[in-house]
Amino acid sequence: IRIAVADAGGNGGTPVTVRVYSVTGALVRNLYAGATTGDLAVRWDGKDNRGNPVASATYYAQIRMGDDRETLKLVLLK
């Protein structure tokens, strides 16, 4: 997942979180949480927060940057 993060006025970057959810809305994995500026690349290895592989299915990645939010559809095939 590639994200272009705008500079938040030189205060150390924009707060960004990336999380993966199941179709039922259950949190599967916290991929990233921190403040950054510029380009950010986050990779999901198909595992949950405990390190267990998840099933082939449709998932959703929610990206939050400050007050903005975007959701991406992910399809995991094994």
BELTA-V964310 format. One record per backbone hydrogen bond with DSSP energy under -0.5 kcal/mol. NH is the residue of the N-H (numbers start at 0). CO is the residue of the C=O. E is the energy in kcal/mol with one decimal. If there is no record, write none. Layout:
# BELTA-V964310
nh=[NH/NH]
co=[CO/CO]
e=[E/E]
This chain:
# BELTA-V964310
nh=[2/4/4/5/13/15/16/17/18/19/20/21/22/24/27/28/30/30/31/33/35/37/39/41/44/47/48/50/53/56/58/59/60/61/61/62/62/63/63/64/65/67/69/71/73/75/75/76]
co=[39/2/37/3/35/33/63/31/61/28/59/25/57/21/19/19/17/28/17/15/13/4/2/0/42/51/27/47/45/75/73/20/71/18/59/60/69/16/61/67/14/64/62/60/58/56/73/74]
e=[-3.2/-0.7/-3.4/-0.5/-2.7/-3.7/-2.1/-2.4/-2.1/-3.0/-3.2/-2.5/-0.5/-1.7/-3.3/-1.7/-2.5/-0.7/-1.7/-2.3/-2.2/-2.6/-3.0/-2.9/-0.5/-2.6/-1.7/-1.7/-2.7/-0.9/-3.2/-2.7/-2.7/-3.1/-0.6/-0.6/-3.4/-2.7/-0.5/-2.2/-2.1/-2.4/-2.6/-2.9/-3.5/-2.9/-0.5/-0.6]
